[in-house]
Amino acid sequence: MGQYQKIIIWVAVAVVVAATAALTVFGIMQPEPAAIGGSSNFVPTTVAAITPTDHTEGNSNAKVTLVEYGDFQCPACGAYYQTVNQLVSAYGGKILFAFRNYPLPQHADAQVAAQAAEAAALQGKYWQMHDLLYDKQSTWSATPSSTVISQFFDGYASSLGMNVAQFNTDINSPQVLSKISSDVASGDAAPIQYTPSFFINLKQVPNPTSYDQFKSDIDQALSAAGS
């Protein structure tokens, strides 16, 4: 085989590998349907205003809000997690970010993961647990829901300096379950079609396919708000 033919073959292989990698990442970023048979056509909806019961980061007096409905076991939510972190860091003084629970029934550990985050909130560690659950999603998400607390979530609570016994009591408490139910009900009222679902100033936006696109959406909202 001539040198020229070898170069052509290696270039072709490189193109295939690059295309496969891109499709893989794009696939991970695709939203997870909230209900089988839901429409893939985007129709923007609105959600209830942020209240003191929401978990928030950023400027509480900001003119622009970003609300995410997410599922801790959802791969697409995990893929967007770092992007959202970047946005909150970049716009922390200009926006208010709120995360609301929307555990999907097809994810066996999603509900208990949401309970773990809410139980951590009762000890002032909500965002730390939120971040751990996404950072370690690939580690705990294949574990049966009956053992995921003892195998992983208790350890996360301990690493955050929490009272683990209290954490285990709170994780199934009426207060925790009620908070998750309230989040889900507000999402259902929209209604939510998939996770993650994002709302800027309470109006749903199509899930951005990149950080720059997300940034552009927020910049437009800030400009419209005169910020």
BALOBA-1460 file (C-alpha; in Angstrom, 3 decimals):
// residues 227
<rec num="1" residu="m" x="0.000" y="0.000" z="0.000"/>
<rec num="2" residu="g" x="1.401" y="3.416" z="-0.952"/>
<rec num="3" residu="q" x="2.147" y="6.126" z="1.587"/>
<rec num="4" residu="y" x="-0.571" y="8.335" z="0.111"/>
<rec num="5" residu="q" x="-3.211" y="5.597" z="0.550"/>
<rec num="6" residu="k" x="-2.137" y="5.092" z="4.160"/>
<rec num="7" residu="i" x="-2.576" y="8.791" z="4.872"/>
<rec num="8" residu="i" x="-6.067" y="8.746" z="3.324"/>
<rec num="9" residu="i" x="-7.068" y="5.754" z="5.478"/>
<rec num="10" residu="w" x="-5.774" y="7.350" z="8.693"/>
<rec num="11" residu="v" x="-7.603" y="10.579" z="7.912"/>
<rec num="12" residu="a" x="-10.822" y="8.638" z="7.301"/>
<rec num="13" residu="v" x="-10.423" y="6.776" z="10.600"/>
<rec num="14" residu="a" x="-9.795" y="10.045" z="12.460"/>
<rec num="15" residu="v" x="-12.955" y="11.568" z="10.982"/>
<rec num="16" residu="v" x="-15.059" y="8.562" z="12.010"/>
<rec num="17" residu="v" x="-13.669" y="8.619" z="15.563"/>
<rec num="18" residu="a" x="-14.295" y="12.352" z="15.914"/>
<rec num="19" residu="a" x="-17.833" y="12.043" z="14.573"/>
<rec num="20" residu="t" x="-18.598" y="9.148" z="16.931"/>
<rec num="21" residu="a" x="-17.328" y="11.112" z="19.929"/>
<rec num="22" residu="a" x="-19.414" y="14.136" z="18.987"/>
<rec num="23" residu="l" x="-22.554" y="12.040" z="18.578"/>
<rec num="24" residu="t" x="-21.918" y="10.377" z="21.927"/>
<rec num="25" residu="v" x="-21.668" y="13.706" z="23.752"/>
<rec num="26" residu="f" x="-24.704" y="15.035" z="21.891"/>
<rec num="27" residu="g" x="-26.647" y="11.913" z="22.865"/>
<rec num="28" residu="i" x="-25.807" y="12.390" z="26.535"/>
<rec num="29" residu="m" x="-27.002" y="15.988" z="26.356"/>
<rec num="30" residu="q" x="-30.401" y="15.012" z="24.993"/>
<rec num="31" residu="p" x="-33.233" y="15.629" z="27.490"/>
<rec num="32" residu="e" x="-34.779" y="12.662" z="29.261"/>
<rec num="33" residu="p" x="-38.537" y="12.404" z="28.500"/>
<rec num="34" residu="a" x="-40.736" y="12.896" z="31.547"/>
<rec num="35" residu="a" x="-43.455" y="10.731" z="30.089"/>
<rec num="36" residu="i" x="-43.477" y="8.069" z="27.391"/>
<rec num="37" residu="g" x="-45.205" y="9.373" z="24.297"/>
<rec num="38" residu="g" x="-44.485" y="13.035" z="25.072"/>
<rec num="39" residu="s" x="-44.173" y="15.363" z="22.094"/>
<rec num="40" residu="s" x="-40.687" y="16.314" z="20.947"/>
<rec num="41" residu="n" x="-41.993" y="19.622" z="19.531"/>
<rec num="42" residu="f" x="-40.960" y="22.488" z="21.804"/>
<rec num="43" residu="v" x="-43.802" y="24.534" z="23.239"/>
<rec num="44" residu="p" x="-42.649" y="27.045" z="25.882"/>
<rec num="45" residu="t" x="-44.484" y="26.955" z="29.187"/>
<rec num="46" residu="t" x="-44.231" y="28.954" z="32.410"/>
<rec num="47" residu="v" x="-43.675" y="27.981" z="36.025"/>
<rec num="48" residu="a" x="-44.416" y="29.390" z="39.453"/>
<rec num="49" residu="a" x="-42.227" y="32.178" z="40.800"/>
<rec num="50" residu="i" x="-39.262" y="31.426" z="43.020"/>
<rec num="51" residu="t" x="-40.140" y="31.454" z="46.716"/>
<rec num="52" residu="p" x="-38.129" y="31.147" z="49.960"/>
<rec num="53" residu="t" x="-38.809" y="27.392" z="49.919"/>
<rec num="54" residu="d" x="-36.722" y="27.003" z="46.748"/>
<rec num="55" residu="h" x="-33.030" y="26.165" z="46.879"/>
<rec num="56" residu="t" x="-31.262" y="29.092" z="45.236"/>
<rec num="57" residu="e" x="-27.830" y="30.438" z="44.382"/>
<rec num="58" residu="g" x="-26.886" y="33.897" z="43.186"/>
<rec num="59" residu="n" x="-28.418" y="37.317" z="43.730"/>
<rec num="60" residu="s" x="-31.796" y="37.167" z="45.447"/>
<rec num="61" residu="n" x="-32.592" y="40.635" z="44.047"/>
<rec num="62" residu="a" x="-31.621" y="39.786" z="40.472"/>
<rec num="63" residu="k" x="-33.895" y="40.816" z="37.628"/>
<rec num="64" residu="v" x="-33.205" y="37.554" z="35.796"/>
<rec num="65" residu="t" x="-33.982" y="34.119" z="37.190"/>
<rec num="66" residu="l" x="-32.967" y="30.675" z="35.971"/>
<rec num="67" residu="v" x="-34.985" y="27.688" z="37.158"/>
<rec num="68" residu="e" x="-33.996" y="24.092" z="36.450"/>
<rec num="69" residu="y" x="-36.206" y="21.060" z="36.928"/>
<rec num="70" residu="g" x="-33.820" y="18.161" z="37.272"/>
<rec num="71" residu="d" x="-33.393" y="14.517" z="38.167"/>
<rec num="72" residu="f" x="-30.181" y="13.502" z="39.963"/>
<rec num="73" residu="q" x="-30.014" y="10.173" z="38.083"/>
<rec num="74" residu="c" x="-30.768" y="11.633" z="34.641"/>
<rec num="75" residu="p" x="-27.640" y="11.459" z="32.417"/>
<rec num="76" residu="a" x="-28.651" y="14.603" z="30.517"/>
<rec num="77" residu="c" x="-29.029" y="16.505" z="33.801"/>
<rec num="78" residu="g" x="-25.585" y="15.284" z="34.774"/>
<rec num="79" residu="a" x="-24.190" y="16.517" z="31.465"/>
<rec num="80" residu="y" x="-25.722" y="19.978" z="31.950"/>
<rec num="81" residu="y" x="-24.597" y="20.199" z="35.590"/>
<rec num="82" residu="q" x="-21.132" y="21.621" z="34.866"/>
<rec num="83" residu="t" x="-22.560" y="24.079" z="32.326"/>
<rec num="84" residu="v" x="-25.045" y="25.389" z="34.880"/>
<rec num="85" residu="n" x="-22.247" y="25.680" z="37.457"/>
<rec num="86" residu="q" x="-20.244" y="27.765" z="34.993"/>
<rec num="87" residu="l" x="-23.213" y="30.062" z="34.420"/>
<rec num="88" residu="v" x="-23.912" y="30.537" z="38.118"/>
<rec num="89" residu="s" x="-20.247" y="31.336" z="38.685"/>
<rec num="90" residu="a" x="-20.116" y="33.781" z="35.765"/>
<rec num="91" residu="y" x="-23.441" y="35.494" z="36.492"/>
<rec num="92" residu="g" x="-23.739" y="34.995" z="40.245"/>
<rec num="93" residu="g" x="-24.242" y="38.690" z="40.886"/>
<rec num="94" residu="k" x="-26.733" y="39.155" z="38.067"/>
<rec num="95" residu="i" x="-29.020" y="36.105" z="38.174"/>
<rec num="96" residu="l" x="-30.807" y="33.942" z="40.706"/>
<rec num="97" residu="f" x="-30.660" y="30.194" z="40.052"/>
<rec num="98" residu="a" x="-33.142" y="27.728" z="41.552"/>
<rec num="99" residu="f" x="-33.084" y="23.941" z="41.323"/>
<rec num="100" residu="r" x="-36.344" y="22.008" z="41.651"/>
<rec num="101" residu="n" x="-36.710" y="18.259" z="41.979"/>
<rec num="102" residu="y" x="-38.315" y="16.322" z="39.165"/>
<rec num="103" residu="p" x="-37.355" y="12.656" z="39.686"/>
<rec num="104" residu="l" x="-38.486" y="10.536" z="36.751"/>
<rec num="105" residu="p" x="-40.211" y="7.188" z="37.356"/>
<rec num="106" residu="q" x="-37.914" y="5.384" z="34.917"/>
<rec num="107" residu="h" x="-34.935" y="6.148" z="37.186"/>
<rec num="108" residu="a" x="-35.058" y="3.795" z="40.163"/>
<rec num="109" residu="d" x="-32.762" y="5.904" z="42.379"/>
<rec num="110" residu="a" x="-33.974" y="9.370" z="41.368"/>
<rec num="111" residu="q" x="-36.561" y="9.742" z="44.118"/>
<rec num="112" residu="v" x="-34.264" y="8.627" z="46.936"/>
<rec num="113" residu="a" x="-31.470" y="10.848" z="45.572"/>
<rec num="114" residu="a" x="-33.821" y="13.834" z="45.724"/>
<rec num="115" residu="q" x="-34.660" y="12.821" z="49.290"/>
<rec num="116" residu="a" x="-30.951" y="12.719" z="50.128"/>
<rec num="117" residu="a" x="-30.499" y="16.277" z="48.836"/>
<rec num="118" residu="e" x="-33.519" y="17.529" z="50.754"/>
<rec num="119" residu="a" x="-32.401" y="15.744" z="53.932"/>
<rec num="120" residu="a" x="-29.018" y="17.418" z="53.563"/>
<rec num="121" residu="a" x="-30.798" y="20.765" z="53.233"/>
<rec num="122" residu="l" x="-32.197" y="20.324" z="56.731"/>
<rec num="123" residu="q" x="-28.599" y="20.375" z="57.986"/>
<rec num="124" residu="g" x="-27.604" y="23.312" z="55.787"/>
<rec num="125" residu="k" x="-25.785" y="21.168" z="53.212"/>
<rec num="126" residu="y" x="-28.152" y="21.205" z="50.246"/>
<rec num="127" residu="w" x="-25.820" y="22.492" z="47.544"/>
<rec num="128" residu="q" x="-22.929" y="20.362" z="48.773"/>
<rec num="129" residu="m" x="-25.077" y="17.214" z="48.474"/>
<rec num="130" residu="h" x="-26.551" y="18.415" z="45.168"/>
<rec num="131" residu="d" x="-23.034" y="18.715" z="43.764"/>
<rec num="132" residu="l" x="-21.865" y="15.362" z="45.152"/>
<rec num="133" residu="l" x="-24.837" y="13.543" z="43.659"/>
<rec num="134" residu="y" x="-24.028" y="14.898" z="40.207"/>
<rec num="135" residu="d" x="-20.246" y="14.600" z="40.544"/>
<rec num="136" residu="k" x="-20.598" y="10.943" z="41.520"/>
<rec num="137" residu="q" x="-23.671" y="10.091" z="39.448"/>
<rec num="138" residu="s" x="-21.939" y="7.293" z="37.563"/>
<rec num="139" residu="t" x="-20.846" y="5.709" z="40.861"/>
<rec num="140" residu="w" x="-24.162" y="5.406" z="42.705"/>
<rec num="141" residu="s" x="-26.784" y="5.402" z="39.942"/>
<rec num="142" residu="a" x="-26.548" y="1.667" z="39.181"/>
<rec num="143" residu="t" x="-27.136" y="0.696" z="42.822"/>
<rec num="144" residu="p" x="-30.522" y="-0.740" z="43.930"/>
<rec num="145" residu="s" x="-32.605" y="1.908" z="45.673"/>
<rec num="146" residu="s" x="-32.900" y="-0.362" z="48.720"/>
<rec num="147" residu="t" x="-29.163" y="-0.121" z="49.400"/>
<rec num="148" residu="v" x="-27.999" y="3.117" z="47.757"/>
<rec num="149" residu="i" x="-28.394" y="5.078" z="50.995"/>
<rec num="150" residu="s" x="-26.232" y="2.784" z="53.091"/>
<rec num="151" residu="q" x="-23.724" y="2.152" z="50.298"/>
<rec num="152" residu="f" x="-23.248" y="5.725" z="49.132"/>
<rec num="153" residu="f" x="-25.462" y="8.494" z="50.499"/>
<rec num="154" residu="d" x="-24.557" y="7.926" z="54.144"/>
<rec num="155" residu="g" x="-20.913" y="8.237" z="53.174"/>
<rec num="156" residu="y" x="-21.590" y="11.456" z="51.310"/>
<rec num="157" residu="a" x="-23.390" y="12.851" z="54.360"/>
<rec num="158" residu="s" x="-20.483" y="11.887" z="56.584"/>
<rec num="159" residu="s" x="-17.952" y="13.491" z="54.232"/>
<rec num="160" residu="l" x="-19.935" y="16.731" z="54.470"/>
<rec num="161" residu="g" x="-19.749" y="16.689" z="58.257"/>
<rec num="162" residu="m" x="-23.421" y="15.910" z="58.698"/>
<rec num="163" residu="n" x="-25.077" y="14.002" z="61.514"/>
<rec num="164" residu="v" x="-25.619" y="10.731" z="59.629"/>
<rec num="165" residu="a" x="-28.186" y="9.356" z="62.081"/>
<rec num="166" residu="q" x="-30.265" y="12.513" z="61.670"/>
<rec num="167" residu="f" x="-29.781" y="12.330" z="57.918"/>
<rec num="168" residu="n" x="-31.209" y="8.801" z="57.901"/>
<rec num="169" residu="t" x="-34.199" y="9.964" z="59.914"/>
<rec num="170" residu="d" x="-34.827" y="13.003" z="57.735"/>
<rec num="171" residu="i" x="-34.478" y="11.247" z="54.400"/>
<rec num="172" residu="n" x="-37.933" y="9.677" z="54.740"/>
<rec num="173" residu="s" x="-39.499" y="12.477" z="56.760"/>
<rec num="174" residu="p" x="-42.810" y="14.118" z="55.785"/>
<rec num="175" residu="q" x="-41.000" y="17.451" z="55.396"/>
<rec num="176" residu="v" x="-38.606" y="16.036" z="52.805"/>
<rec num="177" residu="l" x="-41.277" y="14.119" z="50.911"/>
<rec num="178" residu="s" x="-43.570" y="17.128" z="50.886"/>
<rec num="179" residu="k" x="-40.877" y="19.385" z="49.428"/>
<rec num="180" residu="i" x="-40.232" y="16.962" z="46.549"/>
<rec num="181" residu="s" x="-43.963" y="16.521" z="45.917"/>
<rec num="182" residu="s" x="-44.368" y="20.298" z="45.810"/>
<rec num="183" residu="d" x="-41.561" y="20.645" z="43.244"/>
<rec num="184" residu="v" x="-43.033" y="17.877" z="41.091"/>
<rec num="185" residu="a" x="-46.513" y="19.398" z="41.286"/>
<rec num="186" residu="s" x="-45.223" y="22.770" z="40.098"/>
<rec num="187" residu="g" x="-43.445" y="21.019" z="37.217"/>
<rec num="188" residu="d" x="-46.556" y="19.046" z="36.316"/>
<rec num="189" residu="a" x="-48.552" y="22.266" z="36.231"/>
<rec num="190" residu="a" x="-46.237" y="23.697" z="33.551"/>
<rec num="191" residu="p" x="-46.161" y="20.874" z="32.333"/>
<rec num="192" residu="i" x="-42.600" y="19.548" z="32.232"/>
<rec num="193" residu="q" x="-41.958" y="17.319" z="29.210"/>
<rec num="194" residu="y" x="-38.377" y="16.263" z="29.978"/>
<rec num="195" residu="t" x="-35.405" y="16.732" z="32.261"/>
<rec num="196" residu="p" x="-33.573" y="18.925" z="32.531"/>
<rec num="197" residu="s" x="-36.043" y="21.703" z="31.742"/>
<rec num="198" residu="f" x="-34.860" y="25.305" z="32.018"/>
<rec num="199" residu="f" x="-36.846" y="28.481" z="32.572"/>
<rec num="200" residu="i" x="-35.472" y="32.004" z="32.238"/>
<rec num="201" residu="n" x="-37.652" y="34.540" z="34.008"/>
<rec num="202" residu="l" x="-40.153" y="31.709" z="34.520"/>
<rec num="203" residu="k" x="-40.568" y="31.073" z="30.784"/>
<rec num="204" residu="q" x="-39.211" y="27.818" z="29.378"/>
<rec num="205" residu="v" x="-36.361" y="27.970" z="26.891"/>
<rec num="206" residu="p" x="-35.196" y="25.193" z="24.548"/>
<rec num="207" residu="n" x="-32.296" y="23.344" z="26.141"/>
<rec num="208" residu="p" x="-29.138" y="25.068" z="24.871"/>
<rec num="209" residu="t" x="-26.667" y="22.802" z="23.106"/>
<rec num="210" residu="s" x="-23.614" y="24.683" z="24.391"/>
<rec num="211" residu="y" x="-22.407" y="27.030" z="27.120"/>
<rec num="212" residu="d" x="-22.211" y="29.894" z="24.621"/>
<rec num="213" residu="q" x="-25.823" y="29.400" z="23.578"/>
<rec num="214" residu="f" x="-26.927" y="29.303" z="27.221"/>
<rec num="215" residu="k" x="-24.884" y="32.460" z="27.866"/>
<rec num="216" residu="s" x="-26.523" y="34.166" z="24.895"/>
<rec num="217" residu="d" x="-30.007" y="33.363" z="26.235"/>
<rec num="218" residu="i" x="-29.139" y="34.878" z="29.620"/>
<rec num="219" residu="d" x="-27.462" y="37.907" z="28.059"/>
<rec num="220" residu="q" x="-30.639" y="38.582" z="26.082"/>
<rec num="221" residu="a" x="-32.733" y="38.364" z="29.252"/>
<rec num="222" residu="l" x="-30.359" y="40.676" z="31.100"/>
<rec num="223" residu="s" x="-30.468" y="43.177" z="28.254"/>
<rec num="224" residu="a" x="-34.262" y="43.090" z="28.166"/>
<rec num="225" residu="a" x="-34.329" y="43.641" z="31.927"/>
<rec num="226" residu="g" x="-31.928" y="46.573" z="31.653"/>
<rec num="227" residu="s" x="-29.256" y="44.815" z="33.707"/>
